[in-house]
Amino acid sequence: MTSDGYRVGETGMFIVDDVLCFPISGFLWVAREIYNAARQELAVDTETITAELIDLHMLLEAGEITSEVFDAREKELLDRLDKIEECGVRAEASQ
């Protein structure tokens, strides 16, 4: 037994385990990073769409656009938000 509490040869087994498990743990790390990047992108998209909705309301109140233009653009933006929400709900359900 060594001074750190391991038997001789035990640490070599941990190294072998790490080497054998690396492909799986590496793949899981990459998948986790992709998932996190996608979630961050969805959050940024949500903030951008919300800001566009606010700007759209201000343009309508200032009389710079008609209600027809407002309605059409608002529908587009809300549809995009719905799609983002669906993606987020599906991602949460799959975890």
Backbone torsions as a table, in degrees:
resi	resn	phi	psi	omega
1	MET	NA	140.4	-179.6
2	THR	-90.0	175.6	-177.2
3	SER	-69.6	-20.9	-179.6
4	ASP	-90.5	5.7	174.2
5	GLY	96.2	-2.0	178.8
6	TYR	-94.5	147.1	172.8
7	ARG	-78.2	154.1	178.2
8	VAL	-61.9	130.5	-179.9
9	GLY	96.3	-18.9	-179.0
10	GLU	-68.6	-40.8	-179.2
11	THR	-65.9	-32.8	176.6
12	GLY	-62.3	-34.2	178.4
13	MET	-67.2	-38.4	177.6
14	PHE	-63.8	-38.3	178.8
15	ILE	-65.2	-43.3	178.6
16	VAL	-62.8	-43.3	177.7
17	ASP	-58.9	-44.4	179.5
18	ASP	-61.8	-43.1	-178.8
19	VAL	-66.1	-42.4	-179.1
20	LEU	-69.3	-33.4	-177.7
21	CYS	-88.0	-9.4	-176.1
22	PHE	-56.6	-45.3	-179.7
23	PRO	-57.3	-39.9	-179.6
24	ILE	-71.9	-48.3	-178.8
25	SER	-66.7	-33.9	177.0
26	GLY	-65.7	-43.1	177.8
27	PHE	-63.2	-43.4	179.3
28	LEU	-63.3	-38.1	178.5
29	TRP	-63.9	-45.3	179.7
30	VAL	-62.7	-44.7	179.3
31	ALA	-61.2	-41.0	179.5
32	ARG	-65.0	-40.8	179.0
33	GLU	-65.4	-40.7	177.5
34	ILE	-63.5	-43.9	179.1
35	TYR	-60.9	-45.9	-179.9
36	ASN	-64.3	-39.7	178.5
37	ALA	-64.6	-40.3	179.0
38	ALA	-64.9	-41.6	178.5
39	ARG	-64.0	-39.8	178.1
40	GLN	-64.8	-40.1	179.2
41	GLU	-64.7	-40.4	177.4
42	LEU	-63.8	-38.4	178.6
43	ALA	-64.6	-41.7	178.6
44	VAL	-65.4	-42.6	178.4
45	ASP	-60.2	-41.6	179.2
46	THR	-61.7	-44.9	179.2
47	GLU	-63.8	-40.4	179.7
48	THR	-63.9	-45.1	-179.7
49	ILE	-65.1	-40.7	178.3
50	THR	-61.3	-42.4	177.8
51	ALA	-64.0	-38.9	177.6
52	GLU	-64.4	-38.3	177.0
53	LEU	-63.4	-41.6	178.6
54	ILE	-62.9	-45.9	178.1
55	ASP	-61.0	-40.3	179.9
56	LEU	-62.3	-42.8	177.1
57	HIS	-63.0	-40.4	179.6
58	MET	-65.4	-39.4	177.9
59	LEU	-63.9	-39.4	178.7
60	LEU	-65.7	-46.3	-179.1
61	GLU	-65.0	-30.8	179.6
62	ALA	-81.9	-6.0	179.3
63	GLY	77.9	17.1	-178.5
64	GLU	-83.8	-17.7	175.1
65	ILE	-132.8	157.9	178.7
66	THR	-84.3	166.0	179.1
67	SER	-67.2	-28.5	177.9
68	GLU	-67.0	-44.2	177.2
69	VAL	-63.5	-43.3	178.5
70	PHE	-58.7	-49.4	-178.0
71	ASP	-60.2	-43.5	-179.2
72	ALA	-64.4	-46.8	-178.5
73	ARG	-68.8	-38.8	178.6
74	GLU	-62.6	-41.8	178.6
75	LYS	-60.4	-44.5	177.4
76	GLU	-57.0	-49.6	-176.9
77	LEU	-65.2	-42.0	179.4
78	LEU	-67.3	-35.3	175.5
79	ASP	-63.3	-41.1	176.8
80	ARG	-62.9	-41.1	177.7
81	LEU	-63.6	-40.0	177.8
82	ASP	-61.1	-42.9	178.7
83	LYS	-63.0	-41.2	178.2
84	ILE	-63.5	-42.4	179.6
85	GLU	-63.5	-41.0	177.7
86	GLU	-60.7	-42.9	178.8
87	CYS	-62.4	-41.8	179.4
88	GLY	-65.7	-39.6	179.1
89	VAL	-67.2	-42.5	178.7
90	ARG	-64.0	-40.1	-179.7
91	ALA	-66.2	-40.3	178.7
92	GLU	-66.2	-38.8	-178.7
93	ALA	-68.4	-30.7	-176.8
94	SER	-81.9	-8.7	-178.8
95	GLN	-76.8	NA	NA
